[in-house]
Amino acid sequence: MRTSEQVRKTRETDCTVQLNLDGGKIDIATGIGFFDHMLSSFAVHGGFGLKVSVCGDLKVDGHHTVEDTGIVLGQAFAQALGDRSGIARFGSFTVPMDESLARAVVDISGRPYLVFQADFRQERIGDYDSCLTEEFMRAFAMNAGITLHVSVEYGTNAHHQTEAVFKAMGHALRLAAAPAGEGPLSTKGTL
């Protein structure tokens, strides 16, 4: 079964993630309403079972909560994928959200890297700083051991732009993590 439970406790956050790559219940509570909405969208569109519970130092701001969630979710993905044998490895998806268009491209390679191209017109979406989307993606990609390219092609509403990003990433990861064959999809014979 492709599941993982990860916990991270620091002076800034207490974060628990339960992940099932093959589906299940979704229950998100980070203390940041818009971020909860984005993680729920990511899980729904990825077809993942996801439970996230975070108690962070929101009196400071949302940075530690969002970044640490990315770290722990990335670690959960890495563990749930195991040795990465028998998966499609690559996934790409483009999502329109009203006037916005976002794209996510994934290689579950074991080589973490992030390319993030987005220009958010609004600095805040509710109690969420728009710049934290890139921080989350970086923390997730580095800890999941994936190459992740994210771009917002265009858009004027930061809510729509960000939601399109999270949905596109969910779909791309669903495709990349899908069962496909026996061993690792690599000419090297290993990832």
Buried (B, 14 or more C-beta within 10 A) or exposed (E): EBBBBBEBEEEBBBBBBBBBBBEBEBBBEBBBEBBBBBBBBBBBBBBBBBBBBBBBBBEEBBBBBBBBBBBBBBBBBBBBBEEBBBBBBBBBBBBBBEEBBBBBBBBBBBEBBBEBEBEBEEEBBEEBBBEBBBBBBBBBBBBBBBBBBBBBBEBEBBBBBBBBBBBBBBBBBBBBBBEEEEEBBEEEEEB
